[in-house]
Amino acid sequence: MLSKITKLTVIFILILSVTFLSMPKTYTQAAPTFAKGADVSWLPEMEANGYKFYNDDGIEQDCLQILKDHGIDSIRLRVWVNPPNGYCNKEETIKMALRAKKMGFRIMINFHYSDSWADPGKQTKPAAWAKYDFNGLMKAVYDYTYDVMSALKANGITPEWVQVGNETNNGMLWEDGKATNSMRNFAWLINCGYDAVKAVSPETKVIVHIANGYDNALYRWIFDGITANGARFDVIGMSLYPTASDWPQLTNQCLNNMKDMISRYGKEIMICEIGMDYWEAQACKDFITDIIQKTKSLPDNKGLGVFYWEPQCYNWQYYNKGAFDLSGKPTIALDAFLTSDTPDNLIYGDLNGDGRVNSTDYTLLKRYLLGAIQTFPYERGIKAADLNLDGRINSTDYTVLKRYLLNAIPSLPVK
């Protein structure tokens, strides 16, 4: 009798593993969690130049999958108006956003409003906009933002966050939108971007992004100025690039600045960019761990997340602040993102306690359901296996885990 039951169980599991993708049932995701993100806008160009990426075991793998296996759940993509080489244009941004969405990532779009880099040292107008008067410039910002957002929506992509400008320490679209020339003009350009985003996607949060997250005087000057001129935005974005020696000081200053921004303006905070020299991997891991903890500690859950800027870079464009070593493998710095958002740092789906959710855990769950094992090789494996939080471990959890591994479900647990 027992043998017959076991055989029936085996048949049931095998049928389930073949047919689950056709199941119409959908799952409700938990409320949006703290974002652990990466800007990977350089990735298509790196891949086109033959760059390969390898997981911790040295096996070649999709870079996005490697990042996902290290706890990254959100992707940031910059968009340029008319870049000379085509990279980071609207079409490529949509293609990358689709690729990321299919893998279950949340999406941030970063409008530079330039044909190339916009940062504290330069905010150059797109060539096509160079001769516009200020009214024409405002219209261009609105129309361009609306066009990109509409194209994303047409492809089934709704960004969770959108930056209107990148590291706009002194405004954007110089000289018209330069803050030292006219804070009013800067604020009005922000509003053009904000209004276009909301016209297409009212639920998307709009970010105004400033560098040097430790510099409270800079942030008060910018946000006092644009607020006084009626700027509309949802989130204050920050960048922070410390060294191995000064990161404890800068993260403390950044925490004080974040608290002041919340108290002063009532806005949420996103750390949009971080980075450190790749050869300082342990210090970088400690820094990431600390800035995540500090951002999570903000009152009323105002800290939305932390994004690493271009972590996949190695031996590329003279940029040394990635989180991959010269062999194309991730450094230990990325392990800082593996910390779970669940109580006691429990990672749902991690049944062997190695900090990852992968095919090994799927095999363990299958063997458990078949009765081949009575427990998991991890003291919290039973709790981690309850993937729909119903207090039981059964075929539903098996289906949820398989769908997660196939990127049909973006996060665990589900309800």
C-alpha positions in Angstrom: 0.0 0.0 0.0 2.8 2.4 0.9 4.6 1.6 -2.3 1.4 2.5 -4.3 1.0 5.8 -2.5 4.7 6.7 -3.1 4.3 5.9 -6.8 1.1 8.0 -7.0 3.0 10.9 -5.3 5.8 10.6 -7.8 3.4 10.6 -10.7 1.7 13.7 -9.2 4.9 15.6 -8.8 6.1 14.8 -12.4 2.8 15.9 -13.9 2.9 19.1 -11.8 6.4 19.9 -13.0 5.3 19.5 -16.7 2.0 21.3 -16.5 2.4 24.1 -14.0 3.1 26.8 -16.6 -0.4 26.5 -18.0 -2.0 27.1 -14.6 -4.1 30.3 -14.7 -3.6 31.1 -11.0 -1.8 34.3 -10.2 -0.1 35.3 -7.0 -0.3 38.5 -5.1 3.1 39.9 -4.3 3.9 41.3 -0.9 4.0 45.1 -0.6 7.0 46.7 -2.4 10.2 46.0 -0.5 13.4 47.8 -0.1 15.0 48.0 -3.5 18.5 46.4 -3.9 19.5 47.7 -7.3 22.1 48.0 -10.0 22.5 50.4 -12.9 23.7 48.2 -15.8 23.3 50.7 -18.7 26.8 49.8 -20.0 25.9 46.1 -20.2 24.7 46.0 -23.9 27.8 47.8 -25.1 30.1 45.5 -23.0 28.3 42.4 -24.4 28.6 43.7 -27.9 32.4 44.1 -27.3 32.7 40.4 -26.3 32.7 40.7 -22.5 31.7 37.6 -20.6 30.5 37.2 -17.1 31.0 34.3 -14.7 29.3 33.3 -11.5 31.0 32.5 -8.2 31.9 29.0 -9.5 33.5 30.4 -12.6 30.7 29.3 -14.9 29.7 31.7 -17.7 26.3 33.1 -17.1 24.0 36.0 -18.0 25.2 39.0 -16.1 21.7 39.8 -14.9 21.2 36.3 -13.5 24.5 36.7 -11.6 23.3 39.9 -10.1 19.9 38.4 -9.3 21.6 35.5 -7.5 23.5 38.1 -5.4 20.3 39.7 -4.2 19.8 42.4 -6.8 16.1 42.9 -7.5 15.9 46.2 -9.4 17.6 47.6 -12.5 18.3 51.2 -13.4 18.8 52.3 -17.0 19.9 55.7 -18.3 18.4 57.1 -21.5 20.1 59.7 -23.8 18.3 61.7 -26.4 20.5 61.1 -29.5 23.7 59.3 -28.5 26.4 59.2 -31.3 26.9 55.5 -31.0 23.3 54.5 -30.3 23.9 53.0 -26.9 21.4 54.2 -24.2 19.0 55.6 -26.7 15.2 55.1 -26.4 15.1 51.8 -28.4 18.0 50.2 -26.5 16.5 51.3 -23.1 13.2 49.7 -24.0 15.0 46.5 -25.1 17.0 46.4 -21.8 13.9 47.1 -19.7 12.1 44.3 -21.4 15.0 41.9 -20.7 15.1 43.0 -17.0 11.3 42.8 -16.6 11.2 39.2 -18.0 13.7 38.2 -15.3 11.5 39.7 -12.6 13.4 42.9 -11.9 11.8 46.2 -10.9 12.7 49.1 -13.2 14.1 52.6 -12.7 14.6 54.9 -15.8 17.1 57.8 -15.6 16.6 60.7 -18.0 19.9 62.6 -18.6 18.3 65.0 -21.0 21.5 65.0 -23.0 23.1 63.1 -25.9 25.8 61.9 -23.5 26.8 62.1 -19.9 25.0 64.6 -17.6 26.6 65.0 -14.2 27.7 67.7 -11.7 30.4 68.9 -14.1 28.3 69.1 -17.3 24.7 69.3 -18.3 24.8 69.8 -22.0 21.6 70.2 -24.0 20.9 67.6 -26.7 22.1 69.0 -30.0 18.6 69.0 -31.4 17.5 71.3 -28.6 20.5 73.7 -28.6 18.7 76.6 -30.3 15.4 76.4 -28.4 14.3 79.3 -26.2 13.2 78.4 -22.7 9.6 77.7 -23.6 10.8 75.4 -26.4 13.1 73.7 -24.0 10.3 73.1 -21.5 8.1 71.6 -24.3 11.0 69.4 -25.5 11.5 68.0 -22.0 7.8 67.2 -21.7 7.4 65.8 -25.2 10.6 63.7 -25.0 9.7 62.3 -21.5 6.2 61.5 -22.6 7.4 59.8 -25.7 9.8 57.5 -23.9 7.3 56.7 -21.1 4.6 56.0 -23.7 6.9 53.7 -25.6 7.8 51.8 -22.4 4.1 51.5 -21.5 3.3 50.2 -25.0 5.8 47.4 -24.4 4.2 46.5 -21.1 6.8 48.3 -18.9 5.8 50.6 -16.0 8.9 51.9 -14.3 8.5 52.0 -10.5 10.8 55.1 -10.4 11.9 57.8 -12.9 14.7 60.3 -12.5 14.2 63.7 -14.1 17.8 64.6 -14.5 21.1 63.0 -13.4 23.2 64.4 -10.6 21.8 67.8 -11.1 23.9 69.5 -8.4 23.6 72.8 -10.3 20.5 72.2 -12.4 20.2 70.7 -15.8 20.1 71.7 -19.5 22.7 74.5 -19.1 22.7 77.4 -19.3 19.0 77.9 -19.2 18.3 75.4 -16.5 21.5 76.1 -14.5 20.5 76.6 -10.8 23.0 79.3 -10.2 21.5 81.2 -13.1 17.9 80.6 -12.4 16.5 78.2 -9.7 13.1 78.9 -11.1 14.0 77.6 -14.6 15.5 74.5 -13.0 12.3 73.9 -11.0 10.1 74.4 -14.1 12.1 71.9 -16.1 11.7 69.4 -13.3 7.9 70.0 -13.5 7.9 69.4 -17.2 9.5 66.0 -16.7 7.3 65.2 -13.7 4.1 66.1 -15.5 5.0 63.9 -18.5 5.8 60.9 -16.3 2.5 61.3 -14.4 0.5 61.7 -17.6 1.6 58.2 -18.7 2.1 56.5 -15.3 0.5 58.2 -12.3 1.9 55.6 -9.9 5.5 56.0 -10.9 7.6 57.9 -8.4 9.6 60.9 -9.7 13.2 61.4 -8.4 15.3 64.5 -8.3 18.9 63.2 -8.1 21.9 65.0 -6.6 25.4 63.8 -6.1 27.5 63.9 -2.9 24.9 62.5 -0.5 27.0 63.6 2.5 26.8 67.3 1.6 23.8 68.7 3.6 24.5 72.3 2.6 24.3 71.4 -1.1 21.0 69.5 -0.6 19.5 72.3 1.4 20.4 74.8 -1.3 19.0 72.8 -4.1 15.8 71.6 -2.4 15.1 74.8 -0.6 15.5 76.6 -4.0 13.3 74.3 -6.2 10.7 73.9 -3.5 10.4 77.7 -3.2 9.8 77.7 -7.0 7.1 75.1 -6.9 9.0 72.0 -8.1 7.0 68.8 -8.0 8.7 65.5 -7.2 8.3 62.5 -5.0 11.8 61.3 -4.0 15.1 62.8 -3.2 17.9 60.8 -4.9 21.5 60.6 -3.8 24.9 59.4 -5.0 27.7 58.3 -2.6 31.2 57.2 -3.7 33.4 56.9 -0.7 36.9 55.4 -0.4 37.9 52.4 1.7 39.2 54.7 4.4 36.4 57.4 4.6 33.2 55.4 4.1 32.3 55.3 7.8 32.5 59.1 8.0 30.6 59.6 4.8 27.8 57.2 5.5 27.2 58.9 8.9 27.1 62.2 7.2 24.8 60.8 4.5 22.5 59.4 7.2 22.2 62.8 8.9 21.5 64.4 5.5 18.8 61.8 4.7 17.1 62.5 8.1 17.3 66.2 7.5 15.7 65.9 4.0 12.8 63.9 5.4 12.3 66.3 8.2 12.6 69.4 6.0 10.6 68.3 2.9 8.7 65.1 3.9 10.1 63.2 0.9 11.3 59.6 0.5 14.9 58.9 -0.1 16.6 56.7 -2.8 20.4 56.0 -2.9 20.6 56.0 -6.7 24.3 55.4 -7.1 27.1 53.9 -5.0 30.5 52.5 -5.8 34.0 51.8 -4.6 37.3 50.6 -6.1 36.8 46.9 -7.0 40.1 45.9 -5.4 38.7 47.1 -2.0 36.1 44.3 -2.0 35.8 43.8 1.7 35.6 47.5 2.5 33.0 47.8 -0.3 31.0 45.0 1.2 31.1 46.7 4.6 30.1 50.0 3.1 27.2 48.5 1.2 26.0 46.7 4.3 26.2 49.9 6.3 24.5 52.2 3.8 21.6 49.7 3.3 21.1 49.5 7.0 21.2 53.2 7.4 18.7 53.8 4.6 16.4 51.1 6.0 16.5 52.8 9.4 14.9 56.0 8.2 11.7 57.0 9.9 8.3 55.9 8.4 10.0 53.6 5.9 11.1 56.6 3.9 14.3 54.9 2.7 13.3 53.2 -0.6 16.5 51.5 -1.7 20.2 51.4 -2.7 21.6 51.0 -6.3 25.1 50.1 -7.2 26.3 51.9 -10.3 27.6 49.6 -13.1 28.7 46.7 -10.8 29.4 44.5 -13.8 32.3 46.7 -15.1 35.8 45.2 -15.2 38.6 46.4 -17.3 36.1 48.7 -19.0 36.4 52.4 -20.0 38.9 53.0 -17.3 36.2 52.7 -14.7 37.4 50.9 -11.6 34.4 51.1 -9.2 32.6 48.0 -10.4 32.0 44.9 -8.2 33.5 42.3 -10.5 37.2 41.3 -10.6 39.4 41.2 -13.7 38.4 37.6 -14.3 34.7 38.6 -14.8 33.5 37.2 -11.5 31.7 39.1 -8.8 33.7 40.2 -5.8 32.5 39.6 -2.2 31.2 43.2 -2.2 28.0 42.0 -4.0 27.2 39.6 -1.2 26.1 42.6 0.9 22.9 42.6 -1.2 22.0 39.1 -0.2 20.7 40.1 3.2 17.0 39.5 3.2 14.2 42.0 4.0 12.3 39.3 6.0 12.5 39.0 9.8 15.7 37.5 11.1 17.2 37.8 7.6 15.3 34.7 6.4 15.6 34.2 2.7 12.5 32.4 1.4 13.3 29.6 -0.9 16.9 29.2 0.5 16.5 25.6 1.8 20.2 24.8 2.3 21.2 28.1 4.0 23.8 29.2 1.4 22.2 32.6 1.0 20.9 31.9 -2.6 17.7 30.5 -4.1 18.5 28.2 -7.1 18.1 24.8 -8.6 19.7 23.1 -5.5 16.8 24.4 -3.4 14.3 23.3 -6.0 15.8 19.7 -5.9 15.7 19.7 -2.1 12.0 20.7 -2.0 11.1 18.1 -4.6 12.9 15.4 -2.6 11.1 16.6 0.6 7.7 16.4 -1.1 8.5 12.9 -2.4 9.5 11.7 1.0 13.1 11.1 0.1 14.2 13.4 2.9 12.4 14.3 6.1 14.1 17.7 6.7 16.4 20.2 5.1 20.2 20.7 5.6 19.4 24.1 7.3 17.8 24.7 10.6 15.3 27.2 9.1 14.7 25.3 5.9 11.2 24.4 6.9 10.2 28.0 7.4 12.0 29.1 4.2 10.0 26.5 2.2 6.6 27.9 3.1 6.6 30.1 0.0 3.0 31.2 0.1 2.9 31.8 3.9 0.0 29.4 4.6 1.8 27.4 7.3 2.1 24.2 5.1 4.7 22.8 2.7 3.1 21.2 -0.3 2.8 21.2 -4.1 1.8 24.9 -4.1 5.2 25.8 -2.6 6.8 23.6 -5.2 5.0 25.4 -8.0 5.8 28.8 -6.6 9.5 28.0 -6.4 9.7 26.7 -9.9 7.9 29.7 -11.3 10.3 32.0 -9.4 13.3 30.2 -10.8 11.8 30.6 -14.3 11.4 34.3 -13.6 7.6 34.1 -13.8 7.4 35.4 -10.2 9.7 38.3 -9.3 10.1 37.8 -5.6 9.4 35.5 -2.6 7.3 34.8 -0.7 3.9 35.2 -2.4 0.4 35.2 -0.9 
